[in-house]
Amino acid sequence: MRVLLDFNQITVGGGVQVALTVLHNAARTRQVRWFAVLSPELRAEARAGCADACEEILELPGRTAIERYLNGGRIRAFERRVRPDVSFSVFGPVAWRAGSPHLQGFAIPHLIYPEVELPSQGVRAAAFKRALARRAQFLVVESETVRRRMECHLRIDRRKVFVVRNSYSPLFAQRLREVAAHPREPGSPFAILVPAVHAAHKNLEVLPRAAVVLRRLLDGKPFRFVLTLPTDGGPWAALRKAAASLRVLEHVESVGAVPHGRIAELYRQADCVCLPTLLECSTAVYPESFMAGVPVTTSRRDFALESCGEAALYFNPLDPADIAEKLALLADDRELRGRLASEGERQLGRAYPAPEEKWQAQLQVLRRVAARESAATEPGWAGGGDE
């Protein structure tokens, strides 16, 4: 089988981790011939791994969504030349039309959460992306929640939507084994890791207000929110300014953008993970936290409930006081933290396939798309749920 991997849309955040994992798996799947389209950002992270996995690589420029959209003609010409049996746009929907059977990943949650208003999303851009999703030949998502919402809000026939559940990165698992837990000194701050890029739906602006309440609840016990925002960027400057105006700057810090290879170190140094996100299609934060044994507190939303089950402490992400109350519970109750960490280990086995199982499910979907089969029946990790 010949497969074209389209990574043109992937530049930052969790998408880079997903792309690196795909390339890592492709490099050891020799019975498939791989070809790839890469963004410059991904090529910088992937380095030699791309050459190990792919017979031929097309690297395309494009720092903005519009520039990446204009790359469609070059991708189509590349596809005609390498003649794949199936093309896989790992994150879509994309504007270019493949001549081969075409599978597209879907990870634009604001299209399926109309009840969540985000100021940064233009009406025309959202309508364009909805149209692209509806015309896609085949789609793949990582949860039944997303598939149900796509059917409900985008009117997409579920028979063309495959489900391959999320997992943790094998690179993360390897690095986690190599990194020792950070020793906790008496009186050291309670470390609340917030591993997220800046985006409107990540809801990071709520954290300084939560810090105000948390300081009162902890009554002098030191704590800090540890973010992963670039320290030379506008989003961090705005967040820092808000924290300073509320006099909680000593409780909010950023370690800067963290390469995928170093994120395990942050989990090892954390007492808990806080993710106040408003919407998601999927996130690696939950399985990474479970694997690292770090308790999770996150938004009480359908995507989180499916992903975390009983392994998280839930809050209203729009209520800073509720966020602070849940964090105070974790900070004051070592036994609760231990119970959540243990439940997280169980949830990892229940709800997430091992990386190899996920990869085999992805290969199965690629074969089915190459044969133009529908997603009407899906065995194992590729599907399940309410089929």
C-alpha positions in Angstrom: 0.0 0.0 0.0 1.2 3.5 -0.9 0.1 6.2 1.6 0.5 10.0 1.3 0.7 11.7 4.7 -0.4 15.3 4.6 0.9 17.3 7.6 0.7 20.7 5.9 -1.7 22.1 8.6 0.3 21.0 11.6 2.5 23.7 13.1 2.1 23.9 16.9 0.7 22.2 20.0 -0.7 18.7 20.3 -0.8 18.3 16.5 3.0 18.2 16.3 3.0 15.4 18.9 0.5 13.4 16.8 2.5 13.9 13.6 5.7 12.8 15.2 4.0 9.7 16.5 2.7 8.9 13.1 6.1 9.3 11.5 7.7 7.2 14.3 5.3 4.4 13.5 5.6 4.8 9.8 9.3 4.4 10.0 8.9 0.8 11.4 6.0 -0.2 9.1 8.1 -1.2 6.1 5.3 -3.0 4.3 3.8 0.4 3.5 5.4 2.9 1.2 5.1 6.4 2.8 5.2 9.8 1.2 4.8 13.1 3.2 3.9 16.7 3.0 5.4 18.7 5.9 5.1 22.2 7.3 8.5 23.9 8.1 7.7 23.8 11.8 7.1 20.0 11.7 10.2 19.4 9.7 12.3 21.2 12.3 10.9 18.9 15.0 11.0 15.7 13.0 14.5 16.0 11.7 15.9 12.6 10.6 12.7 10.8 11.5 11.1 12.0 8.3 13.8 10.5 6.1 13.6 7.2 8.0 9.8 7.0 7.4 9.2 8.4 4.0 10.5 7.7 0.5 9.8 11.2 -0.6 9.0 14.5 1.2 7.5 17.7 0.1 8.2 20.6 2.4 5.9 23.5 2.0 6.1 27.1 3.2 3.2 28.8 5.0 3.0 30.6 8.3 -0.7 31.5 8.1 -3.8 29.5 7.5 -4.3 31.3 4.2 -0.8 30.5 3.0 -1.3 26.8 3.9 -4.6 26.8 2.1 -2.8 28.1 -1.1 -0.5 25.1 -0.9 -3.3 22.8 -2.1 -2.3 22.9 -5.8 1.3 21.8 -4.9 0.0 19.0 -2.7 -2.3 17.8 -5.5 0.5 17.8 -8.0 2.7 15.8 -5.5 -0.2 13.3 -5.1 -0.5 12.8 -8.8 3.2 12.1 -9.1 3.6 9.7 -6.2 0.2 7.9 -6.9 -0.9 6.8 -3.4 -3.6 4.2 -2.8 -4.9 6.5 0.0 -4.1 10.0 1.2 -4.3 10.9 4.9 -4.6 14.6 5.9 -3.8 14.0 9.6 -5.5 17.2 10.6 -8.3 18.6 8.5 -10.6 19.5 7.0 -8.4 20.6 4.1 -9.3 22.5 1.0 -7.4 20.5 -1.6 -9.2 17.6 -3.3 -7.4 14.3 -3.6 -7.6 12.1 -6.6 -7.1 9.0 -4.4 -9.4 7.9 -1.6 -9.0 10.6 1.1 -9.1 10.3 4.9 -9.0 13.5 7.0 -8.6 13.9 10.7 -11.0 16.3 12.4 -10.0 18.5 15.3 -11.9 21.8 15.1 -14.1 21.6 18.2 -15.8 25.0 17.8 -17.6 23.6 14.7 -19.4 21.1 16.9 -19.9 23.1 20.0 -22.2 25.9 18.8 -23.2 26.7 22.5 -19.6 27.9 23.2 -18.9 31.4 21.8 -15.3 32.2 21.0 -14.5 35.8 20.0 -11.5 34.8 17.8 -13.6 32.7 15.4 -14.9 34.5 12.3 -18.3 33.6 11.0 -17.1 33.2 7.4 -14.1 31.1 8.4 -16.3 28.8 10.4 -18.8 28.4 7.6 -15.9 27.6 5.2 -14.5 24.9 7.5 -18.0 23.4 8.0 -18.4 23.1 4.2 -15.0 21.5 3.9 -15.9 18.9 6.6 -19.2 18.1 5.0 -17.6 17.4 1.6 -14.8 15.2 3.0 -14.9 11.7 1.7 -13.9 10.0 4.9 -13.1 11.4 8.4 -11.4 10.0 11.5 -11.9 11.3 15.1 -10.8 10.1 18.5 -14.0 9.8 20.5 -17.7 8.8 20.2 -18.6 12.3 21.6 -17.0 14.0 18.6 -18.7 11.6 16.1 -22.1 12.2 17.7 -21.7 15.9 17.7 -20.5 15.9 14.0 -23.7 14.0 13.1 -25.9 16.3 15.1 -24.3 19.7 14.4 -22.7 19.2 11.0 -25.2 16.7 9.6 -22.3 14.4 8.6 -23.3 10.8 7.9 -21.7 8.7 10.7 -20.9 5.9 8.2 -18.1 8.0 6.8 -16.6 8.9 10.2 -14.2 6.4 11.8 -13.3 6.4 15.4 -9.7 5.6 16.5 -9.3 6.4 20.1 -6.6 8.6 21.4 -3.5 7.2 23.1 -0.3 8.5 24.6 2.9 9.0 22.6 5.4 6.3 22.8 8.1 9.0 22.7 6.4 10.5 25.8 6.3 7.1 27.5 10.0 6.5 26.8 11.0 9.9 28.1 8.8 9.5 31.2 10.7 6.3 32.1 14.0 8.2 31.8 13.1 11.2 33.9 13.1 10.8 37.7 10.4 12.5 39.8 11.4 15.9 41.1 12.1 15.7 44.8 9.5 17.6 46.8 11.2 19.8 49.5 9.2 20.8 52.6 7.4 24.1 52.0 7.9 24.0 48.2 4.9 25.5 46.2 2.1 23.2 45.2 2.8 22.9 41.4 -0.2 23.1 39.1 0.8 22.2 35.6 -1.3 23.8 32.7 0.2 22.2 29.6 -1.6 24.1 26.8 -0.8 26.4 23.9 -2.7 29.7 23.8 -6.0 29.5 22.1 -9.4 31.0 23.0 -10.9 27.7 23.9 -8.1 26.8 26.3 -9.6 29.5 28.6 -6.2 30.3 30.3 -7.4 33.8 31.1 -9.4 32.4 34.0 -6.3 31.4 35.9 -5.3 34.7 37.5 -8.9 35.0 38.9 -8.8 31.5 40.2 -5.4 32.2 41.8 -7.0 35.1 43.8 -9.5 32.7 45.3 -7.0 29.8 45.7 -4.6 32.1 47.7 -7.4 32.8 50.2 -8.5 29.1 50.4 -4.9 27.9 51.0 -4.3 30.5 53.7 -0.6 31.1 53.0 0.3 27.7 51.6 2.5 28.4 48.5 1.3 27.4 45.1 2.0 28.2 41.5 0.4 27.7 38.1 3.0 26.5 35.6 2.1 27.4 32.0 3.8 26.5 28.8 3.3 29.8 26.9 6.2 31.4 25.0 7.5 34.1 27.3 8.2 36.5 24.5 4.7 36.5 23.1 1.6 38.7 23.5 -0.6 36.0 25.2 1.8 35.5 28.1 2.3 39.3 28.4 -1.5 39.8 28.7 -1.8 37.0 31.2 1.1 38.3 33.2 -0.4 41.8 33.2 -3.8 40.4 34.5 -2.0 38.4 37.2 -0.1 41.5 38.3 -3.2 43.7 38.4 -4.8 41.1 40.7 -1.6 40.9 42.8 -1.1 37.1 42.2 1.9 37.4 39.8 4.0 35.3 42.2 1.5 32.4 41.7 1.5 32.4 37.9 4.6 31.6 35.8 5.4 30.2 32.3 8.4 28.0 31.5 8.0 28.9 27.8 7.2 26.7 24.9 8.3 23.1 25.6 9.4 20.7 22.9 7.7 17.4 22.9 10.8 15.6 24.1 10.8 17.7 27.3 7.2 17.7 28.3 7.6 14.6 30.5 9.9 16.5 32.8 7.1 19.0 33.6 4.7 16.2 34.5 7.3 14.7 36.8 7.6 18.1 38.6 3.9 18.7 38.9 1.6 18.0 41.9 -1.5 18.1 39.7 -2.7 19.1 36.2 -5.3 21.7 35.6 -7.0 22.0 32.2 -9.8 24.7 32.2 -10.6 24.1 28.5 -14.0 25.0 27.1 -14.1 22.5 24.3 -11.9 19.8 22.8 -12.0 17.1 20.1 -9.2 15.3 21.9 -6.2 16.1 24.0 -3.0 14.2 25.0 -3.0 15.9 28.4 -5.4 13.4 30.0 -3.6 10.2 29.0 -0.2 11.8 29.7 -1.3 12.8 33.2 -2.7 9.3 33.9 0.6 7.7 32.7 2.7 10.1 34.8 0.5 9.4 37.9 -0.5 13.1 38.2 -4.0 13.8 39.4 -6.2 15.8 37.0 -8.7 18.6 37.5 -10.6 19.7 34.5 -13.8 21.1 33.0 -17.1 19.3 33.5 -17.8 18.9 29.8 -18.9 15.9 27.7 -15.4 15.4 26.1 -13.7 15.3 29.4 -16.3 13.0 31.0 -15.8 10.5 28.2 -12.0 10.8 28.4 -11.5 10.8 32.1 -14.4 9.1 33.7 -13.9 8.9 37.5 -10.2 9.8 37.2 -10.6 13.6 37.4 -12.0 16.2 39.7 -14.4 18.4 37.6 -15.2 22.1 37.8 -17.1 24.7 35.9 -14.5 26.3 33.7 -16.3 29.6 33.7 -16.3 29.9 37.5 -12.9 30.9 39.0 -14.1 30.1 42.5 -15.1 26.5 41.5 -11.7 26.0 39.9 -10.0 27.2 43.0 -12.1 25.1 45.3 -11.2 21.9 43.4 -7.5 22.8 43.4 -7.6 23.5 47.1 -9.1 20.1 47.7 -6.2 18.5 45.8 -3.6 20.7 47.6 -4.9 19.8 51.1 -5.7 16.1 50.6 -2.8 13.8 49.7 -5.1 10.8 49.9 -7.4 12.3 47.3 -4.4 12.9 45.0 -3.4 9.3 45.4 -6.9 8.0 44.7 -7.2 10.1 41.5 -3.7 9.0 40.4 -4.7 5.3 40.9 -8.0 5.8 39.1 -6.1 7.5 36.3 -3.9 4.4 35.8 -7.1 2.3 35.6 -8.7 4.8 33.2 -5.7 4.7 31.0 -6.2 0.9 30.5 -10.0 1.2 30.1 -10.3 4.2 27.7 -7.0 4.4 25.8 -5.4 1.8 23.6 -1.7 1.2 23.8 0.2 3.1 21.1 0.7 -0.1 19.1 -3.0 -0.9 19.3 -3.9 2.6 18.1 -1.4 2.4 15.2 -2.8 -0.9 14.1 -6.3 0.6 14.2 -5.1 3.5 12.1 -3.6 1.2 9.5 -6.8 -0.8 9.4 -8.8 2.4 8.7 -6.3 3.4 6.0 -6.8 0.0 4.3 -10.6 0.4 4.5 -10.5 3.9 3.1 -8.2 2.7 0.3 -10.9 0.1 -0.5 -13.6 2.8 -0.1 -15.3 0.9 2.7 -17.6 2.8 5.1 -17.3 3.1 8.9 -20.6 1.2 9.4 -18.9 -1.5 11.5 -15.7 -1.0 13.4 -14.0 -3.7 15.5 -11.8 -3.2 18.5 -10.4 0.2 19.3 -11.4 1.5 15.9 -15.0 2.2 16.9 -17.0 0.5 19.6 -19.2 2.8 21.6 -22.8 3.0 20.4 -22.5 1.4 17.0 
